[in-house]
Amino acid sequence: MIGLKIDKAKGMFFDSPKVMRAVDKATRRVLSKFGAFVRRGAKSSIRKRKRASEPGSPPSSHTGLLKKFIYFGYDPAARSVVIGPARLNKTSGTAPAALEYGGSSTAIIRKRGHRVKVSTRVAARPFMHPALNKELPKLPAMWRDSVKK
């Protein structure tokens, strides 16, 4: 090694604790920002109105709950971000997935004082994937110069 001492050379590798902390901090910051942008895009694509949306376009939110309960969170163990609607109760667990991909959904409605379980087929009305695809090209620019001393 051209005139470098061994101790000084050890501190120049990318696996030193200081570098790893800086990378972890930058990862958390960039992915949280990205999650917020995708969440905002998904929420803004959902319109609150009484009529149903056309298949293939983002869903209408009749009560406002779908739009209100879209969250994002950074997972430090997986070093990733999770973005999507929260499950509100037992019957709404399949509804967001049925809206995104199409499929069947079950709802419990009241009919003449009784509870009736109704299953319905839903055409795909994606709202999360279009928001992700819109923000994905901006991700490399977010990473640029994100790791600081």
C-alpha positions as CSV (number, residue, x, y, z in Angstrom):
1,M,0.0,0.0,0.0
2,I,1.6,3.1,-1.1
3,G,2.6,4.8,2.1
4,L,-0.7,4.2,4.0
5,K,-0.7,2.9,7.5
6,I,-2.8,-0.2,8.2
7,D,-5.0,1.6,10.8
8,K,-5.7,4.5,8.5
9,A,-6.7,2.1,5.7
10,K,-9.2,0.3,7.9
11,G,-11.2,3.4,8.4
12,M,-11.6,3.9,4.7
13,F,-13.9,0.9,4.0
14,F,-17.6,1.3,3.6
15,D,-18.5,-1.1,6.4
16,S,-17.2,1.1,9.2
17,P,-19.9,1.9,11.8
18,K,-19.9,5.6,11.0
19,V,-20.6,4.9,7.3
20,M,-23.2,2.3,8.1
21,R,-25.1,4.8,10.4
22,A,-25.0,7.4,7.7
23,V,-26.4,5.0,5.1
24,D,-29.1,3.8,7.5
25,K,-30.2,7.3,8.3
26,A,-30.3,8.2,4.6
27,T,-32.3,5.1,3.8
28,R,-34.8,5.9,6.5
29,R,-35.1,9.5,5.3
30,V,-35.4,8.7,1.6
31,L,-37.8,5.8,1.9
32,S,-40.0,7.8,4.3
33,K,-40.2,10.7,2.0
34,F,-40.9,8.3,-0.9
35,G,-43.7,6.7,1.1
36,A,-45.2,10.0,1.9
37,F,-45.2,11.0,-1.8
38,V,-46.9,7.7,-2.9
39,R,-49.4,8.0,-0.1
40,R,-50.3,11.6,-1.1
41,G,-50.6,10.5,-4.8
42,A,-52.9,7.7,-3.9
43,K,-55.1,9.8,-1.6
44,S,-55.4,12.6,-4.2
45,S,-56.5,10.1,-6.9
46,I,-59.5,9.0,-4.9
47,R,-62.5,11.3,-5.3
48,K,-65.3,11.6,-2.7
49,R,-68.6,11.3,-4.6
50,K,-71.8,9.3,-4.5
51,R,-71.6,7.5,-7.8
52,A,-69.2,4.6,-8.5
53,S,-66.0,5.2,-10.6
54,E,-65.4,3.5,-13.9
55,P,-63.5,0.3,-13.9
56,G,-59.8,0.9,-14.5
57,S,-59.9,4.4,-12.9
58,P,-59.3,5.1,-9.2
59,P,-62.2,4.3,-6.9
60,S,-64.8,6.7,-5.5
61,S,-64.9,7.1,-1.8
62,H,-68.5,7.3,-0.6
63,T,-67.8,7.7,3.1
64,G,-64.2,9.0,3.0
65,L,-62.8,6.1,4.9
66,L,-60.6,4.6,2.1
67,K,-59.0,8.0,1.5
68,K,-58.6,8.7,5.2
69,F,-56.9,5.4,6.2
70,I,-54.0,5.2,3.7
71,Y,-50.8,5.0,5.6
72,F,-47.1,4.4,5.1
73,G,-44.4,3.2,7.5
74,Y,-40.7,2.5,7.3
75,D,-39.7,-1.0,8.4
76,P,-36.2,-0.9,9.8
77,A,-35.7,-4.6,9.9
78,A,-36.4,-5.0,6.2
79,R,-35.1,-1.5,5.3
80,S,-38.2,-0.9,3.2
81,V,-41.4,1.2,3.2
82,V,-44.9,-0.2,3.3
83,I,-47.7,1.9,1.8
84,G,-51.4,1.1,1.6
85,P,-54.8,1.2,3.2
86,A,-55.3,0.0,6.7
87,R,-57.8,-2.7,7.6
88,L,-60.7,-1.1,9.4
89,N,-62.7,-4.1,10.6
90,K,-63.2,-7.8,9.8
91,T,-65.4,-7.2,6.8
92,S,-63.3,-4.5,5.2
93,G,-60.1,-6.7,5.0
94,T,-60.7,-7.7,1.4
95,A,-62.3,-4.5,0.1
96,P,-59.1,-2.5,-0.6
97,A,-57.4,-5.5,-2.4
98,A,-60.6,-6.1,-4.4
99,L,-60.6,-2.4,-5.5
100,E,-56.9,-2.5,-6.4
101,Y,-56.8,-5.8,-8.3
102,G,-60.4,-6.7,-8.9
103,G,-62.2,-9.7,-7.3
104,S,-64.9,-10.4,-4.8
105,S,-65.7,-8.6,-1.6
106,T,-68.1,-9.3,1.2
107,A,-70.1,-6.8,3.2
108,I,-72.6,-7.0,6.0
109,I,-75.6,-4.8,5.5
110,R,-78.8,-4.2,7.5
111,K,-82.0,-5.2,5.8
112,R,-85.3,-4.8,7.7
113,G,-83.6,-5.1,11.1
114,H,-81.5,-8.1,10.2
115,R,-77.9,-8.4,9.2
116,V,-77.4,-9.9,5.8
117,K,-74.0,-11.0,4.3
118,V,-73.7,-9.8,0.7
119,S,-70.9,-10.9,-1.6
120,T,-70.2,-8.8,-4.7
121,R,-67.8,-8.9,-7.7
122,V,-65.7,-5.8,-8.2
123,A,-63.8,-4.7,-11.3
124,A,-60.3,-3.5,-10.7
125,R,-60.0,0.2,-9.8
126,P,-56.3,0.6,-9.1
127,F,-55.2,3.5,-6.9
128,M,-51.9,2.4,-5.2
129,H,-50.0,1.1,-8.3
130,P,-50.6,4.2,-10.4
131,A,-49.4,6.3,-7.5
132,L,-46.3,4.2,-7.1
133,N,-45.5,4.2,-10.8
134,K,-45.9,8.0,-10.9
135,E,-43.3,8.5,-8.1
136,L,-40.9,5.7,-9.0
137,P,-38.9,7.7,-11.6
138,K,-38.2,10.4,-8.9
139,L,-36.6,7.9,-6.5
140,P,-33.0,8.0,-7.9
141,A,-33.0,11.8,-7.6
142,M,-34.0,11.4,-3.9
143,W,-31.0,9.1,-3.3
144,R,-28.6,11.4,-5.0
145,D,-26.3,13.0,-2.3
146,S,-28.5,11.6,0.5
147,V,-25.6,10.0,2.4
148,K,-23.8,12.8,4.3
149,K,-20.9,12.8,6.7
